Amino acid sequence: FYLVSAGAGQRLDHDWIKKHMPDDGRVRLDNLTNSIGVLVLAGPKARDILAKITRADLSNAAFPWLSGQMIDVNLAPAMAIRVNFVGELG
């Protein structure tokens, strides 16, 4: 799983997950906060803006709501996650 948390809640979320994980070693939690950046592109024109810097198919069929996929943003690989923060389907 890939979890993105609000920066202010990172420690709280990490501790909660750790507390509820099985302790038999079958689940591992890696905090990648200092290794991976996050950029939120939101609003009614988000998909149009992203389409200008990627060749990825951003259609509803290829990139449905609540899904994620690796795309190239110009020359950089990026994990794109299609979620809703502001009431738009973007």
N, CA, C and O atoms as a GROMACS GRO file, in nm:
protein
  360
    1PHE      N    1   0.083  -0.118   0.000
    1PHE     CA    2   0.000   0.000   0.000
    1PHE      C    3   0.087   0.124   0.000
    1PHE      O    4   0.202   0.121   0.046
    2TYR      N    5   0.033   0.229  -0.050
    2TYR     CA    6   0.101   0.358  -0.056
    2TYR      C    7   0.010   0.456   0.016
    2TYR      O    8  -0.103   0.479  -0.028
    3LEU      N    9   0.056   0.514   0.123
    3LEU     CA   10  -0.025   0.605   0.203
    3LEU      C   11   0.038   0.743   0.202
    3LEU      O   12   0.156   0.759   0.231
    4VAL      N   13  -0.043   0.842   0.169
    4VAL     CA   14   0.000   0.981   0.177
    4VAL      C   15  -0.081   1.045   0.288
    4VAL      O   16  -0.204   1.038   0.290
    5SER      N   17  -0.011   1.106   0.380
    5SER     CA   18  -0.074   1.167   0.496
    5SER      C   19  -0.043   1.316   0.499
    5SER      O   20   0.056   1.359   0.439
    6ALA      N   21  -0.125   1.392   0.565
    6ALA     CA   22  -0.096   1.535   0.583
    6ALA      C   23   0.033   1.548   0.663
    6ALA      O   24   0.055   1.474   0.759
    7GLY      N   25   0.117   1.642   0.624
    7GLY     CA   26   0.245   1.661   0.692
    7GLY      C   27   0.231   1.677   0.842
    7GLY      O   28   0.311   1.622   0.918
    8ALA      N   29   0.132   1.752   0.885
    8ALA     CA   30   0.113   1.777   1.028
    8ALA      C   31   0.072   1.652   1.103
    8ALA      O   32   0.095   1.642   1.224
    9GLY      N   33   0.011   1.555   1.034
    9GLY     CA   34  -0.034   1.433   1.100
    9GLY      C   35   0.055   1.313   1.079
    9GLY      O   36   0.021   1.202   1.120
   10GLN      N   37   0.169   1.333   1.015
   10GLN     CA   38   0.257   1.221   0.979
   10GLN      C   39   0.294   1.136   1.100
   10GLN      O   40   0.282   1.013   1.094
   11ARG      N   41   0.338   1.196   1.207
   11ARG     CA   42   0.381   1.120   1.325
   11ARG      C   43   0.263   1.046   1.389
   11ARG      O   44   0.275   0.930   1.427
   12LEU      N   45   0.149   1.114   1.400
   12LEU     CA   46   0.030   1.053   1.457
   12LEU      C   47  -0.014   0.933   1.374
   12LEU      O   48  -0.043   0.826   1.428
   13ASP      N   49  -0.021   0.951   1.241
   13ASP     CA   50  -0.062   0.841   1.153
   13ASP      C   51   0.036   0.724   1.161
   13ASP      O   52  -0.006   0.609   1.169
   14HIS      N   53   0.165   0.754   1.159
   14HIS     CA   54   0.267   0.650   1.168
   14HIS      C   55   0.251   0.570   1.297
   14HIS      O   56   0.252   0.447   1.295
   15ASP      N   57   0.235   0.639   1.408
   15ASP     CA   58   0.222   0.572   1.538
   15ASP      C   59   0.095   0.488   1.545
   15ASP      O   60   0.096   0.378   1.600
   16TRP      N   61  -0.016   0.539   1.489
   16TRP     CA   62  -0.141   0.463   1.490
   16TRP      C   63  -0.128   0.335   1.409
   16TRP      O   64  -0.168   0.228   1.455
   17ILE      N   65  -0.072   0.345   1.290
   17ILE     CA   66  -0.053   0.226   1.206
   17ILE      C   67   0.038   0.126   1.276
   17ILE      O   68   0.007   0.007   1.282
   18LYS      N   69   0.148   0.173   1.330
   18LYS     CA   70   0.244   0.086   1.399
   18LYS      C   71   0.175   0.012   1.514
   18LYS      O   72   0.197  -0.108   1.534
   19LYS      N   73   0.092   0.083   1.589
   19LYS     CA   74   0.021   0.024   1.703
   19LYS      C   75  -0.075  -0.087   1.659
   19LYS      O   76  -0.095  -0.184   1.733
   20HIS      N   77  -0.133  -0.075   1.541
   20HIS     CA   78  -0.233  -0.170   1.495
   20HIS      C   79  -0.179  -0.277   1.399
   20HIS      O   80  -0.255  -0.359   1.349
   21MET      N   81  -0.050  -0.275   1.374
   21MET     CA   82   0.010  -0.377   1.288
   21MET      C   83   0.027  -0.508   1.363
   21MET      O   84   0.048  -0.507   1.485
   22PRO      N   85   0.019  -0.621   1.293
   22PRO     CA   86   0.053  -0.747   1.359
   22PRO      C   87   0.200  -0.746   1.399
   22PRO      O   88   0.283  -0.687   1.329
   23ASP      N   89   0.233  -0.810   1.508
   23ASP     CA   90   0.372  -0.808   1.556
   23ASP      C   91   0.450  -0.933   1.518
   23ASP      O   92   0.555  -0.961   1.576
   24ASP      N   93   0.398  -1.010   1.421
   24ASP     CA   94   0.466  -1.133   1.381
   24ASP      C   95   0.562  -1.113   1.264
   24ASP      O   96   0.619  -1.211   1.214
   25GLY      N   97   0.582  -0.989   1.220
   25GLY     CA   98   0.678  -0.962   1.113
   25GLY      C   99   0.625  -0.975   0.972
   25GLY      O  100   0.700  -0.952   0.877
   26ARG      N  101   0.499  -1.010   0.954
   26ARG     CA  102   0.447  -1.027   0.818
   26ARG      C  103   0.409  -0.896   0.751
   26ARG      O  104   0.380  -0.893   0.632
   27VAL      N  105   0.410  -0.787   0.827
   27VAL     CA  106   0.381  -0.654   0.772
   27VAL      C  107   0.497  -0.562   0.806
   27VAL      O  108   0.548  -0.563   0.919
   28ARG      N  109   0.539  -0.484   0.708
   28ARG     CA  110   0.649  -0.389   0.728
   28ARG      C  111   0.598  -0.249   0.696
   28ARG      O  112   0.524  -0.229   0.600
   29LEU      N  113   0.638  -0.154   0.777
   29LEU     CA  114   0.602  -0.014   0.756
   29LEU      C  115   0.729   0.066   0.732
   29LEU      O  116   0.816   0.072   0.818
   30ASP      N  117   0.740   0.126   0.615
   30ASP     CA  118   0.855   0.209   0.581
   30ASP      C  119   0.810   0.353   0.569
   30ASP      O  120   0.722   0.385   0.489
   31ASN      N  121   0.869   0.440   0.647
   31ASN     CA  122   0.839   0.583   0.641
   31ASN      C  123   0.933   0.646   0.537
   31ASN      O  124   1.054   0.654   0.559
   32LEU      N  125   0.878   0.688   0.426
   32LEU     CA  126   0.956   0.745   0.316
   32LEU      C  127   0.943   0.897   0.308
   32LEU      O  128   0.971   0.957   0.205
   33THR      N  129   0.899   0.959   0.418
   33THR     CA  130   0.876   1.103   0.420
   33THR      C  131   0.994   1.183   0.368
   33THR      O  132   0.975   1.279   0.293
   34ASN      N  133   1.114   1.146   0.407
   34ASN     CA  134   1.232   1.222   0.366
   34ASN      C  135   1.288   1.178   0.231
   34ASN      O  136   1.389   1.232   0.186
   35SER      N  137   1.223   1.082   0.166
   35SER     CA  138   1.273   1.029   0.038
   35SER      C  139   1.186   1.065  -0.082
   35SER      O  140   1.233   1.063  -0.195
   36ILE      N  141   1.060   1.096  -0.056
   36ILE     CA  142   0.965   1.118  -0.165
   36ILE      C  143   0.893   1.250  -0.144
   36ILE      O  144   0.844   1.278  -0.034
   37GLY      N  145   0.887   1.331  -0.248
   37GLY     CA  146   0.814   1.457  -0.241
   37GLY      C  147   0.670   1.439  -0.286
   37GLY      O  148   0.638   1.343  -0.356
   38VAL      N  149   0.585   1.530  -0.246
   38VAL     CA  150   0.444   1.527  -0.285
   38VAL      C  151   0.406   1.664  -0.338
   38VAL      O  152   0.436   1.767  -0.276
   39LEU      N  153   0.341   1.666  -0.452
   39LEU     CA  154   0.288   1.788  -0.511
   39LEU      C  155   0.140   1.764  -0.538
   39LEU      O  156   0.105   1.671  -0.610
   40VAL      N  157   0.055   1.847  -0.483
   40VAL     CA  158  -0.089   1.834  -0.505
   40VAL      C  159  -0.130   1.931  -0.615
   40VAL      O  160  -0.105   2.051  -0.606
   41LEU      N  161  -0.194   1.878  -0.717
   41LEU     CA  162  -0.249   1.957  -0.826
   41LEU      C  163  -0.400   1.937  -0.819
   41LEU      O  164  -0.449   1.830  -0.853
   42ALA      N  165  -0.473   2.039  -0.777
   42ALA     CA  166  -0.616   2.024  -0.751
   42ALA      C  167  -0.696   2.132  -0.822
   42ALA      O  168  -0.643   2.237  -0.857
   43GLY      N  169  -0.823   2.103  -0.840
   43GLY     CA  170  -0.914   2.201  -0.898
   43GLY      C  171  -0.970   2.156  -1.030
   43GLY      O  172  -0.930   2.052  -1.083
   44PRO      N  173  -1.063   2.232  -1.084
   44PRO     CA  174  -1.134   2.190  -1.205
   44PRO      C  175  -1.045   2.179  -1.330
   44PRO      O  176  -1.083   2.111  -1.425
   45LYS      N  177  -0.931   2.244  -1.332
   45LYS     CA  178  -0.841   2.239  -1.448
   45LYS      C  179  -0.719   2.149  -1.424
   45LYS      O  180  -0.627   2.148  -1.505
   46ALA      N  181  -0.718   2.075  -1.313
   46ALA     CA  182  -0.600   1.994  -1.278
   46ALA      C  183  -0.562   1.897  -1.389
   46ALA      O  184  -0.445   1.887  -1.424
   47ARG      N  185  -0.659   1.826  -1.442
   47ARG     CA  186  -0.628   1.728  -1.547
   47ARG      C  187  -0.575   1.796  -1.673
   47ARG      O  188  -0.483   1.746  -1.737
   48ASP      N  189  -0.632   1.910  -1.708
   48ASP     CA  190  -0.586   1.984  -1.826
   48ASP      C  191  -0.442   2.032  -1.808
   48ASP      O  192  -0.362   2.025  -1.902
   49ILE      N  193  -0.409   2.078  -1.690
   49ILE     CA  194  -0.273   2.125  -1.662
   49ILE      C  195  -0.175   2.008  -1.668
   49ILE      O  196  -0.069   2.019  -1.729
   50LEU      N  197  -0.210   1.896  -1.603
   50LEU     CA  198  -0.122   1.780  -1.604
   50LEU      C  199  -0.104   1.726  -1.745
   50LEU      O  200   0.005   1.680  -1.781
   51ALA      N  201  -0.208   1.731  -1.826
   51ALA     CA  202  -0.200   1.680  -1.964
   51ALA      C  203  -0.096   1.754  -2.047
   51ALA      O  204  -0.044   1.700  -2.145
   52LYS      N  205  -0.064   1.876  -2.009
   52LYS     CA  206   0.035   1.955  -2.084
   52LYS      C  207   0.178   1.910  -2.057
   52LYS      O  208   0.269   1.944  -2.132
   53ILE      N  209   0.199   1.833  -1.949
   53ILE     CA  210   0.336   1.792  -1.914
   53ILE      C  211   0.355   1.641  -1.905
   53ILE      O  212   0.457   1.594  -1.855
   54THR      N  213   0.256   1.566  -1.954
   54THR     CA  214   0.269   1.420  -1.956
   54THR      C  215   0.206   1.364  -2.083
   54THR      O  216   0.116   1.424  -2.141
   55ARG      N  217   0.256   1.250  -2.125
   55ARG     CA  218   0.195   1.178  -2.238
   55ARG      C  219   0.098   1.071  -2.189
   55ARG      O  220   0.035   1.003  -2.269
   56ALA      N  221   0.087   1.056  -2.058
   56ALA     CA  222   0.000   0.954  -2.000
   56ALA      C  223  -0.146   0.979  -2.039
   56ALA      O  224  -0.189   1.094  -2.053
   57ASP      N  225  -0.219   0.871  -2.055
   57ASP     CA  226  -0.362   0.880  -2.083
   57ASP      C  227  -0.433   0.912  -1.951
   57ASP      O  228  -0.435   0.829  -1.860
   58LEU      N  229  -0.490   1.030  -1.940
   58LEU     CA  230  -0.556   1.074  -1.818
   58LEU      C  231  -0.708   1.063  -1.827
   58LEU      O  232  -0.780   1.121  -1.745
   59SER      N  233  -0.756   0.990  -1.926
   59SER     CA  234  -0.901   0.973  -1.942
   59SER      C  235  -0.959   0.896  -1.823
   59SER      O  236  -0.886   0.828  -1.750
   60ASN      N  237  -1.090   0.908  -1.804
   60ASN     CA  238  -1.156   0.835  -1.695
   60ASN      C  239  -1.136   0.684  -1.707
   60ASN      O  240  -1.121   0.615  -1.607
   61ALA      N  241  -1.136   0.634  -1.830
   61ALA     CA  242  -1.121   0.490  -1.850
   61ALA      C  243  -0.980   0.442  -1.814
   61ALA      O  244  -0.964   0.337  -1.753
   62ALA      N  245  -0.879   0.519  -1.852
   62ALA     CA  246  -0.740   0.479  -1.829
   62ALA      C  247  -0.691   0.513  -1.689
   62ALA      O  248  -0.600   0.449  -1.637
   63PHE      N  249  -0.752   0.614  -1.628
   63PHE     CA  250  -0.706   0.661  -1.498
   63PHE      C  251  -0.829   0.692  -1.412
   63PHE      O  252  -0.862   0.809  -1.388
   64PRO      N  253  -0.897   0.587  -1.366
   64PRO     CA  254  -1.021   0.608  -1.291
   64PRO      C  255  -0.997   0.675  -1.155
   64PRO      O  256  -0.888   0.669  -1.099
   65TRP      N  257  -1.102   0.736  -1.106
   65TRP     CA  258  -1.099   0.800  -0.975
   65TRP      C  259  -1.060   0.698  -0.868
   65TRP      O  260  -1.101   0.582  -0.876
   66LEU      N  261  -0.983   0.739  -0.771
   66LEU     CA  262  -0.932   0.657  -0.661
   66LEU      C  263  -0.835   0.549  -0.708
   66LEU      O  264  -0.828   0.441  -0.650
   67SER      N  265  -0.761   0.579  -0.813
   67SER     CA  266  -0.657   0.487  -0.858
   67SER      C  267  -0.523   0.560  -0.862
   67SER      O  268  -0.518   0.683  -0.850
   68GLY      N  269  -0.417   0.485  -0.879
   68GLY     CA  270  -0.284   0.543  -0.890
   68GLY      C  271  -0.205   0.469  -0.995
   68GLY      O  272  -0.228   0.351  -1.021
   69GLN      N  273  -0.110   0.539  -1.056
   69GLN     CA  274  -0.024   0.477  -1.156
   69GLN      C  275   0.101   0.561  -1.175
   69GLN      O  276   0.102   0.681  -1.151
   70MET      N  277   0.206   0.495  -1.220
   70MET     CA  278   0.329   0.566  -1.252
   70MET      C  279   0.310   0.634  -1.387
   70MET      O  280   0.264   0.573  -1.483
   71ILE      N  281   0.348   0.762  -1.392
   71ILE     CA  282   0.346   0.838  -1.517
   71ILE      C  283   0.477   0.915  -1.527
   71ILE      O  284   0.549   0.929  -1.428
   72ASP      N  285   0.506   0.964  -1.645
   72ASP     CA  286   0.620   1.054  -1.662
   72ASP      C  287   0.568   1.196  -1.664
   72ASP      O  288   0.475   1.229  -1.737
   73VAL      N  289   0.630   1.281  -1.584
   73VAL     CA  290   0.600   1.424  -1.583
   73VAL      C  291   0.723   1.490  -1.642
   73VAL      O  292   0.826   1.502  -1.577
   74ASN      N  293   0.709   1.534  -1.767
   74ASN     CA  294   0.824   1.571  -1.849
   74ASN      C  295   0.919   1.452  -1.850
   74ASN      O  296   0.882   1.348  -1.904
   75LEU      N  297   1.036   1.460  -1.793
   75LEU     CA  298   1.129   1.346  -1.795
   75LEU      C  299   1.136   1.273  -1.662
   75LEU      O  300   1.213   1.178  -1.648
   76ALA      N  301   1.057   1.315  -1.564
   76ALA     CA  302   1.066   1.256  -1.430
   76ALA      C  303   0.954   1.156  -1.407
   76ALA      O  304   0.837   1.186  -1.432
   77PRO      N  305   0.988   1.036  -1.358
   77PRO     CA  306   0.883   0.941  -1.320
   77PRO      C  307   0.812   0.992  -1.195
   77PRO      O  308   0.875   1.048  -1.105
   78ALA      N  309   0.680   0.972  -1.191
   78ALA     CA  310   0.602   1.019  -1.076
   78ALA      C  311   0.487   0.923  -1.050
   78ALA      O  312   0.429   0.867  -1.143
   79MET      N  313   0.456   0.904  -0.922
   79MET     CA  314   0.337   0.828  -0.885
   79MET      C  315   0.221   0.927  -0.884
   79MET      O  316   0.219   1.020  -0.803
   80ALA      N  317   0.126   0.908  -0.973
   80ALA     CA  318   0.009   0.994  -0.980
   80ALA      C  319  -0.106   0.921  -0.912
   80ALA      O  320  -0.132   0.804  -0.940
   81ILE      N  321  -0.175   0.991  -0.825
   81ILE     CA  322  -0.288   0.934  -0.754
   81ILE      C  323  -0.408   1.024  -0.779
   81ILE      O  324  -0.404   1.144  -0.753
   82ARG      N  325  -0.513   0.965  -0.831
   82ARG     CA  326  -0.633   1.045  -0.862
   82ARG      C  327  -0.730   1.035  -0.745
   82ARG      O  328  -0.800   0.935  -0.727
   83VAL      N  329  -0.733   1.141  -0.668
   83VAL     CA  330  -0.822   1.149  -0.552
   83VAL      C  331  -0.897   1.282  -0.558
   83VAL      O  332  -0.883   1.358  -0.654
   84ASN      N  333  -0.974   1.309  -0.457
   84ASN     CA  334  -1.056   1.429  -0.454
   84ASN      C  335  -1.036   1.500  -0.322
   84ASN      O  336  -1.068   1.446  -0.216
   85PHE      N  337  -0.983   1.620  -0.326
   85PHE     CA  338  -0.965   1.700  -0.206
   85PHE      C  339  -1.061   1.818  -0.202
   85PHE      O  340  -1.092   1.868  -0.093
   86VAL      N  341  -1.106   1.865  -0.316
   86VAL     CA  342  -1.179   1.992  -0.321
   86VAL      C  343  -1.315   1.982  -0.391
   86VAL      O  344  -1.370   2.084  -0.432
   87GLY      N  345  -1.369   1.862  -0.405
   87GLY     CA  346  -1.500   1.846  -0.465
   87GLY      C  347  -1.502   1.835  -0.616
   87GLY      O  348  -1.610   1.830  -0.676
   88GLU      N  349  -1.386   1.832  -0.679
   88GLU     CA  350  -1.377   1.819  -0.824
   88GLU      C  351  -1.328   1.679  -0.858
   88GLU      O  352  -1.255   1.619  -0.779
   89LEU      N  353  -1.367   1.626  -0.972
   89LEU     CA  354  -1.318   1.494  -1.012
   89LEU      C  355  -1.187   1.501  -1.088
   89LEU      O  356  -1.125   1.397  -1.110
   90GLY      N  357  -1.141   1.619  -1.128
   90GLY     CA  358  -1.008   1.640  -1.186
   90GLY      C  359  -0.948   1.534  -1.269
   90GLY      O  360  -0.836   1.550  -1.319
   0.00000   0.00000   0.00000
